[in-house]
C-alpha cells in the first residue's frame, strides 16, 4: 500500500492527489449516476415486473428512505472509524446492493435491494467529499472540490444518455449492473492511494445515536407506507395503522433527540431562526423537485411517447444549466444577498412546472418541453447555490458540517415524502401510468401542486432571509465558490462544501489558518 504523503498534506498536482480525486469522483459518480438513471427506467421496470405505480414509488422511495435516515450517521462513522474505511465499505455495499437490484426476480426483492443501496449511499456519499477535505493540503482543497464538483457534474450529465441507452438496449437491469465495474475500479484505487484519516478525538466520544437513526427511519417508513398505500387501500387499517405509528415514532424521535447528550439531530440548532427558515425553504424546494422529476419522466414516456433515451435526454437542459452557471449564481448571491435569489428562484421553478402543463399528446420538444425545462433550470441555478451558502452562513463555522448534513437529510426526506404523497394528492391511481389519458390528466393536476409548494418556499424566503447574511465580515477572506460548480439539484444540496471551504481558508479547527490553531487529521 502506497501512502507517500501524510493526510492533510497531499497536493492536487501530485500523482497521489490525482488518484485521491479520481477515487472521490468514482464513488460520488456511482450515486449521481444512480439518481439520474433509475427514474428513466421506471416505466420499463413496471412493464417487466407487471408492477403498479406503488411499486415504482417504492423503487424510488426505498432508496431515499434509508439514505436520508442514515446519512448523518454515515458521516459520523467515517469520522470515528476512518473516512477511507467507511467510504470503501459504502462503495462495496452499494455495488453489492446494485447487483441484487439487477438480479431481482420480483418487485419485493427490488425494493428491498434499493433500501440496501440507500444504506451504502449513506456511507459513501458523505465520505466522498470528506476524503478531499481531510487528505488534501489546505491550499489545494478549494480547487480539489471544484474539480470534484465539475467531474461529478459530467457523471450526472451523461447519466440520462447511459441510462436511456441501457434501458432501450440491454434492459433496465443494466442500469444497476453498471455500478459493479465502477466499484471494482474505485475500491483498489482507494486502498492503494488514499491515506486513512479520522478525527483526532473520535475515540473519546461516547457513541453513536443509533436509536435516533432507527426511530427516524421507522417514522419515515410508516408515513411513507401509508401515503403510498392510500390510493389503493382507502382509509382502512392497512393505511391508518402505519400512519399513526409513523407519527408516534416521529414524536418519540424528537423526545429521544432532546434528551440525548450526543444526538444525531441536535434540536438546539433549530432555535436559530435563519437556519430553521432556510431548511423550511429547502423542504419546499426539494419536495417539488422530487415530485416533478418522478412524474415528468413518466409523462414523457407514457403520454408523449418518448423512449427511455429520449426522455432522459429531454431533461438534460436542467443539468447543463446547473453545470455551467452554478458558480456564477453563487457569486451573485454573495454580491446581492440570498433573499432575492431564494425568492425569485422558486418562482421561476414554479413557472417552469406550470409550463409543463403544455406537455401532452403530440407535444413538440422545442416548442413545449424545452421552454419549460429552460425556465425550470434557470430557477434551479438561481436558488441552489445561495440556498446552500445561506444554510452554512446561518450557523457558527464550527457547526457548518452539521448544518450541511442536516440540510441534505432534509432535502432527501422532502423528496421522499413528495414521491410518496403527490400521486395521492393528484389522484393518480395504481394503474394510471398504463393509460396515457389517465396519467396525462393526473399530471396536469400534479404540476400546480408542485408549483404551489415552490411559491410557499419563495414566501418563506422573502419574509425570513436577510439580504446581508452572506456578506463577509471586515477582514474576512472572500469565500471561494469553486464547490458550487455543480451538484445534482434533483436529489439534494452538495454535502459539506461549506465545511470544506471554511477549513481550507483556515476558519475552522483543523485548517491551521490565521487566528486559530490547526488540528491536523490523524492518519491511521
matplotlib code that plots the C-alpha trace (Angstrom):
import matplotlib.pyplot as plt

x = [0.0, 1.5, 0.9, 3.8, 2.1, 0.5, -3.2, -3.8, -0.6, -1.4, -1.1, -3.6, -0.8, 0.9, 0.2, -1.3, -3.5, -4.9, -5.6, -7.4, -9.6, -10.4, -11.4, -13.8, -15.3, -15.8, -17.5, -19.8, -20.3, -21.9, -24.5, -25.1, -25.5, -28.0, -30.0, -30.3, -30.9, -33.3, -36.3, -35.7, -36.0, -39.3, -41.8, -39.8, -39.4, -43.2, -43.8, -41.2, -42.3, -46.0, -46.0, -48.4, -47.5, -46.9, -44.0, -42.5, -42.9, -41.2, -38.4, -37.5, -38.5, -36.9, -33.5, -34.2, -35.7, -32.5, -30.2, -32.0, -32.3, -28.7, -26.6, -25.7, -24.8, -22.7, -20.6, -20.1, -19.0, -16.3, -15.0, -14.8, -13.5, -11.7, -13.1, -11.4, -12.5, -16.2, -16.1, -14.7, -17.3, -20.0, -18.8, -18.7, -22.1, -23.6, -22.2, -23.5, -26.9, -26.9, -26.1, -29.0, -31.3, -30.2, -30.9, -34.2, -36.8, -39.7, -40.8, -40.3, -36.7, -36.0, -37.5, -35.5, -32.3, -33.0, -33.3, -29.9, -28.5, -29.5, -27.5, -24.4, -25.1, -25.3, -21.8, -20.1, -21.9, -20.5, -17.2, -16.5, -16.1, -14.8, -11.8, -10.9, -11.3, -9.1, -6.4, -5.6, -3.3, -5.4, -4.1, -5.5, -8.8, -10.9, -9.5, -10.0, -13.6, -14.2, -12.7, -14.7, -17.9, -17.2, -16.4, -19.4, -21.5, -20.2, -21.2, -24.7, -24.9, -24.1, -26.4, -29.6, -27.8, -26.3, -29.5, -31.7, -29.3, -29.2, -32.9, -33.7, -30.9, -29.6, -32.5, -33.3, -31.3, -28.0, -28.8, -27.9, -25.2, -23.3, -22.3, -20.4, -17.4, -17.2, -16.8, -14.3, -12.1, -12.8, -12.0, -8.5, -7.5, -8.8, -7.0, -3.7, -3.6, -5.9, -4.4, -6.7, -7.9, -10.2, -10.9, -8.2, -10.7, -13.0, -12.2, -13.1, -16.7, -19.4, -21.1, -23.4, -27.1, -28.3, -31.7, -32.2, -31.3, -33.6, -36.5, -36.1, -36.0, -39.1, -41.1, -40.4, -41.1, -44.5, -45.7, -44.3, -46.0, -49.4, -49.1, -48.2, -50.9, -53.7, -54.7, -55.4, -56.3, -58.5, -58.9, -58.5, -56.3, -53.5, -53.2, -54.2, -52.1, -48.7, -49.6, -50.3, -47.3, -45.1, -46.4, -45.9, -42.4, -41.7, -42.7, -40.6, -37.7, -37.9, -38.1, -35.1, -33.0, -33.9, -32.7, -29.5, -26.2, -24.9, -28.0, -27.7, -30.0, -29.4, -32.8, -31.0, -29.7, -33.3, -33.5, -31.5, -34.3, -32.5, -31.3, -34.9, -36.3, -33.8, -34.4, -38.1, -37.3, -35.2, -38.1, -40.4, -37.9, -36.8, -40.3, -41.3, -38.2, -38.6, -42.3, -41.6, -38.8, -40.6, -43.7, -42.1, -40.1, -43.3, -45.2, -42.7, -42.7, -46.3, -48.1, -45.8, -44.4, -40.7, -38.3, -36.2, -33.3, -35.4, -37.0, -33.6, -32.1, -35.1, -34.4, -30.7, -31.1, -31.6, -28.4, -26.4, -27.6, -26.6, -23.2, -22.5, -23.9, -24.0, -20.6, -21.8, -25.0, -23.1, -21.1, -24.3, -25.8, -22.7, -22.9, -26.6, -27.5, -29.6, -33.0, -33.7, -32.3, -34.2, -37.4, -37.1, -35.5, -38.5, -40.9, -39.0, -39.1, -42.9, -43.3, -41.3, -43.6, -46.7, -45.3, -45.1, -48.9, -48.4, -46.6, -49.1, -50.0, -48.3, -46.1, -43.2, -39.9, -38.6, -42.0, -43.4, -40.9, -37.6, -39.1, -40.5, -37.2, -35.1, -37.3, -37.1, -33.3, -32.9, -34.8, -32.6, -29.5, -30.8, -31.6, -29.5, -26.0, -27.3, -29.6, -26.6, -24.4, -27.2, -27.6, -23.9, -23.9, -26.8, -24.6, -21.2, -18.4, -17.6, -21.2, -21.0, -20.6, -23.5, -25.7, -24.9, -25.6, -29.0, -29.8, -29.0, -31.1, -34.0, -33.8, -33.8, -36.6, -38.6, -38.1, -39.1, -42.3, -43.2, -42.8, -45.0, -47.7, -48.0, -49.7, -52.3, -52.9, -53.2, -55.5, -53.1, -54.4, -52.2, -52.6, -52.7, -49.3, -50.5, -53.0, -51.8, -55.1, -55.5, -51.9, -51.9, -54.9, -53.3, -50.0, -51.9, -53.4, -49.9, -47.9, -49.9, -49.4, -45.6, -45.7, -47.7, -45.1, -42.5, -44.5, -44.7, -40.9, -40.5, -42.7, -40.8, -37.5, -39.0, -40.2, -37.3, -34.0, -31.9, -30.1, -26.7, -26.3, -23.7, -21.6, -18.1, -17.1, -14.5, -11.1, -12.5, -11.2, -13.6, -15.2, -14.3, -17.2, -15.4, -17.6, -20.8, -19.7, -22.2, -24.4, -27.4, -30.3, -32.8, -31.7, -30.1, -27.6, -23.9, -22.7, -20.3, -18.9, -19.1, -17.0, -14.5, -14.3, -14.0, -11.3, -9.4, -9.4, -8.4, -11.7, -12.4, -10.4, -8.2, -7.0, -4.3, -5.4, -4.9, -6.3, -7.0, -4.6, -4.7, -5.7, -4.4, -6.2, -4.9, -3.5, -4.4]
y = [0.0, 3.3, 6.4, 8.8, 11.8, 12.4, 13.2, 16.9, 17.3, 15.7, 18.2, 18.2, 18.3, 15.2, 11.7, 10.7, 13.8, 12.8, 9.3, 10.6, 12.9, 10.1, 7.9, 10.6, 11.2, 7.5, 7.0, 10.0, 9.3, 6.0, 7.7, 10.5, 8.1, 6.1, 9.1, 10.2, 6.8, 5.0, 7.3, 6.9, 3.1, 3.2, 2.5, -0.4, -1.8, -1.6, -3.3, -6.1, -6.8, -6.2, -3.7, -0.9, 2.7, 1.9, -0.4, 2.4, 4.8, 2.3, 1.7, 5.4, 5.9, 2.8, 4.2, 7.7, 6.4, 4.7, 7.3, 10.3, 8.5, 7.3, 9.9, 11.8, 8.6, 7.6, 10.8, 10.2, 6.6, 7.9, 10.4, 7.7, 4.6, 6.2, 8.0, 5.8, 2.6, 3.7, 5.0, 1.7, -0.2, 2.1, 1.5, -2.3, -2.2, 0.0, -2.2, -5.4, -3.9, -2.7, -6.3, -7.5, -4.9, -6.0, -9.7, -9.0, -11.6, -9.6, -6.2, -7.2, -8.1, -5.0, -2.7, -4.4, -4.2, -0.5, 0.1, -1.7, 0.5, 3.6, 2.3, 2.1, 5.5, 6.9, 5.5, 6.7, 10.0, 12.0, 10.1, 11.2, 14.9, 14.2, 12.4, 15.6, 17.7, 15.5, 14.4, 17.5, 20.3, 23.4, 25.4, 22.8, 22.0, 24.6, 23.6, 19.9, 20.5, 22.4, 19.6, 17.0, 19.1, 19.6, 15.9, 14.8, 17.1, 15.3, 12.0, 13.3, 14.8, 11.6, 9.6, 10.2, 9.1, 6.0, 5.1, 5.6, 3.7, 0.8, 0.7, 0.7, -1.7, -4.3, -3.6, -1.8, -4.3, -3.0, 0.4, -1.3, -3.6, -0.5, 0.2, -3.1, -2.3, 1.2, -0.2, -2.7, 0.2, 2.5, 0.1, -0.9, 2.6, 3.9, 1.2, 1.8, 5.6, 7.2, 7.7, 6.9, 9.8, 10.2, 12.9, 13.1, 13.0, 10.5, 7.7, 9.9, 10.2, 8.2, 6.6, 7.0, 8.0, 4.6, 4.9, 8.3, 6.9, 3.9, 5.9, 8.5, 5.7, 3.9, 7.1, 8.0, 4.4, 4.4, 7.6, 6.8, 3.4, 4.9, 7.6, 5.1, 2.5, 5.1, 5.3, 1.5, 0.9, 3.8, 4.6, 1.0, -0.3, -1.0, 2.7, 4.2, 1.9, 2.7, 6.4, 6.6, 4.5, 6.8, 9.9, 8.4, 7.2, 10.7, 12.2, 9.7, 10.6, 14.2, 13.3, 11.0, 13.6, 16.2, 14.0, 12.6, 14.2, 13.3, 13.5, 12.8, 15.8, 18.4, 20.2, 23.3, 24.1, 24.7, 27.5, 29.5, 31.3, 31.7, 28.0, 26.8, 29.1, 28.1, 24.5, 25.1, 26.6, 23.5, 21.2, 23.1, 23.3, 19.7, 18.3, 20.0, 18.8, 15.2, 15.1, 16.8, 14.6, 11.4, 12.3, 14.1, 11.1, 9.1, 11.8, 12.0, 8.2, 7.3, 10.3, 11.9, 8.6, 9.1, 6.2, 5.9, 7.5, 10.4, 11.0, 11.1, 13.3, 15.6, 16.6, 17.3, 21.1, 21.5, 19.5, 21.5, 24.9, 23.8, 22.6, 25.8, 28.5, 27.4, 29.0, 32.4, 32.0, 31.6, 34.7, 36.7, 35.5, 36.6, 40.1, 40.9, 38.7, 35.5, 37.0, 37.8, 34.5, 32.4, 34.3, 34.5, 31.1, 29.1, 31.3, 30.6, 26.9, 27.1, 28.9, 26.1, 23.4, 25.3, 25.5, 21.7, 21.7, 22.2, 18.9, 16.2, 14.1, 15.4, 17.9, 19.2, 19.2, 22.7, 24.4, 22.8, 20.7, 22.7, 26.2, 24.6, 23.0, 26.1, 28.2, 25.4, 25.1, 28.9, 28.8, 25.9, 27.8, 30.9, 29.3, 26.2, 27.7, 30.7, 28.2, 26.1, 29.1, 30.6, 27.3, 27.4, 31.1, 30.7, 28.9, 29.2, 27.9, 25.1, 23.7, 24.1, 20.4, 19.5, 22.2, 20.9, 17.3, 18.3, 20.3, 17.3, 15.0, 17.5, 17.7, 14.0, 13.4, 16.1, 14.3, 11.0, 12.4, 14.1, 11.0, 9.2, 11.9, 13.5, 10.6, 10.5, 14.3, 14.4, 11.3, 9.1, 5.6, 2.4, 1.6, 5.2, 5.1, 2.3, 4.8, 7.9, 9.7, 8.9, 9.7, 12.9, 14.2, 13.4, 15.0, 18.2, 18.1, 17.5, 20.3, 23.1, 21.3, 21.3, 24.9, 25.9, 24.3, 26.4, 29.5, 28.8, 28.4, 31.7, 33.4, 31.9, 33.2, 36.7, 37.0, 35.4, 35.7, 38.8, 40.4, 40.8, 37.3, 36.3, 39.4, 38.7, 40.4, 43.1, 41.5, 38.1, 36.0, 36.2, 32.8, 30.6, 29.3, 26.5, 24.0, 25.4, 24.5, 21.7, 19.4, 17.4, 19.7, 17.0, 15.0, 17.2, 20.1, 19.3, 17.7, 19.6, 22.1, 24.9, 22.9, 22.1, 25.7, 27.0, 24.6, 25.3, 29.0, 28.4, 29.4, 26.0, 23.9, 21.6, 24.0, 25.7, 29.1, 32.5, 33.2, 29.6, 26.8, 23.9, 20.3, 18.0, 14.9, 11.8, 9.2, 5.6]
z = [0.0, -1.1, 1.0, 0.1, 1.6, 5.0, 5.4, 5.1, 3.0, -0.4, -3.3, -6.1, -8.7, -7.4, -8.7, -5.4, -5.4, -8.8, -7.6, -4.5, -6.6, -9.0, -6.1, -4.7, -8.2, -8.9, -5.5, -5.8, -9.5, -8.7, -6.6, -9.1, -12.0, -10.0, -9.1, -12.8, -14.5, -12.2, -12.9, -16.6, -16.2, -14.1, -16.9, -18.2, -14.7, -14.2, -17.5, -16.9, -13.4, -14.0, -11.2, -10.4, -9.5, -5.9, -6.8, -8.9, -6.0, -3.6, -6.2, -5.6, -2.0, -0.5, -1.6, -0.3, 2.9, 4.1, 2.6, 4.3, 7.6, 7.8, 6.0, 9.2, 10.9, 7.9, 8.2, 11.9, 11.3, 8.9, 11.4, 14.1, 12.3, 9.3, 6.3, 3.8, 5.5, 5.7, 2.2, 0.8, 2.8, 1.3, -2.2, -1.8, -0.1, -2.8, -5.6, -3.9, -3.5, -7.1, -8.2, -6.2, -7.8, -11.2, -10.4, -8.6, -9.8, -8.5, -7.1, -3.5, -3.9, -6.0, -3.3, -0.5, -2.6, -3.2, 0.6, 1.0, -1.8, 0.3, 3.2, 1.0, -0.3, 3.3, 3.9, 0.6, 0.0, 2.9, 2.7, -0.9, -0.1, 3.4, 1.8, -0.1, 2.9, 5.1, 2.6, 0.5, 1.6, 2.7, -0.3, -2.7, -1.1, -2.9, -6.3, -5.5, -4.5, -7.7, -9.8, -7.8, -8.5, -12.2, -12.8, -10.8, -13.0, -16.0, -14.5, -13.8, -17.3, -19.1, -16.8, -18.9, -22.1, -20.5, -18.6, -21.6, -23.9, -21.5, -20.9, -24.6, -25.4, -22.9, -20.5, -17.2, -15.1, -16.6, -15.0, -11.7, -13.1, -14.2, -10.6, -10.2, -12.6, -11.3, -7.7, -9.0, -10.1, -7.2, -4.3, -5.2, -6.1, -2.7, -0.8, -2.6, -2.9, -0.3, 3.2, 6.1, 8.2, 11.2, 13.8, 16.5, 19.3, 17.7, 20.2, 23.1, 22.0, 23.9, 21.0, 18.0, 18.0, 16.7, 18.5, 16.8, 13.4, 13.8, 15.1, 12.3, 9.6, 11.1, 11.4, 7.7, 6.7, 8.5, 7.0, 3.5, 3.5, 4.5, 1.7, -1.0, 0.2, 0.5, -3.2, -3.3, 0.3, 1.2, 4.9, 6.1, 8.9, 6.4, 5.9, 9.3, 11.5, 9.7, 9.5, 13.2, 14.0, 11.9, 13.6, 17.1, 16.2, 14.9, 18.3, 20.1, 17.8, 18.9, 22.6, 22.3, 20.5, 23.1, 25.9, 24.4, 25.1, 21.6, 19.4, 15.6, 15.1, 17.9, 18.5, 19.7, 16.2, 15.1, 17.7, 15.1, 13.2, 9.9, 9.9, 10.5, 7.9, 5.2, 5.9, 5.5, 2.1, 1.4, 2.2, -0.1, -3.0, -2.9, -2.3, -5.5, -7.4, -6.2, -7.2, -10.5, -11.8, -10.7, -12.7, -15.6, -16.8, -16.7, -18.5, -21.3, -21.8, -21.1, -22.6, -25.1, -26.3, -25.8, -25.5, -22.3, -24.0, -25.4, -22.0, -20.2, -22.8, -22.8, -19.2, -19.8, -20.1, -16.4, -15.6, -18.2, -16.8, -13.3, -14.6, -16.5, -14.2, -10.6, -9.8, -11.1, -9.2, -6.0, -6.7, -7.4, -4.2, -2.4, -4.0, -3.8, -0.8, -0.8, -0.3, -3.9, -5.4, -2.8, -3.7, -7.4, -7.9, -6.6, -8.5, -11.8, -11.0, -10.3, -13.7, -15.4, -13.9, -14.9, -18.5, -18.3, -18.5, -22.2, -22.5, -23.5, -26.5, -29.7, -27.7, -29.7, -27.9, -28.9, -28.7, -25.5, -23.5, -23.9, -22.8, -19.6, -18.7, -19.5, -17.1, -14.5, -14.9, -14.6, -11.4, -10.1, -11.0, -9.3, -5.9, -5.3, -4.6, -2.5, -0.6, 0.4, 1.3, 3.4, 5.4, 6.2, 7.0, 9.4, 12.0, 13.5, 11.3, 13.7, 13.0, 9.3, 8.7, 10.9, 9.2, 5.8, 6.8, 8.3, 5.2, 3.0, 5.1, 5.0, 1.2, 0.7, 3.2, 1.4, -2.0, -0.3, 1.1, -2.2, -4.3, -1.7, -1.3, -4.7, -6.5, -3.6, -3.7, -7.5, -7.7, -9.6, -9.3, -9.1, -12.8, -14.1, -15.7, -18.0, -19.6, -21.4, -21.0, -17.3, -16.4, -18.5, -16.6, -13.3, -14.3, -15.1, -11.6, -10.0, -11.6, -9.9, -6.6, -7.1, -8.2, -5.1, -2.8, -4.5, -4.1, -0.3, -0.3, -2.0, 0.5, 3.4, 1.9, 1.3, 4.9, 6.8, 4.9, 5.4, 2.5, 4.2, 5.6, 3.0, 3.2, 4.5, 7.8, 7.6, 7.2, 6.4, 3.5, 0.5, 0.1, -2.8, -4.8, -6.6, -4.8, -6.3, -9.8, -9.9, -7.9, -8.6, -7.9, -8.1, -5.0, -2.5, -2.0, -2.0, 1.1, 3.5, 0.9, 3.4, 6.0, 3.3, 2.2, 5.7, 6.7, 3.5, 4.4, 8.0, 9.5, 11.1, 13.5, 11.6, 9.0, 10.9, 9.5, 10.9, 14.3, 15.2, 15.8, 13.4, 14.3, 11.5, 10.8, 12.4, 10.0, 10.6]

ax = plt.figure().add_subplot(projection="3d")
ax.plot(x, y, z, "-o")
ax.set_aspect("equal")
plt.show()
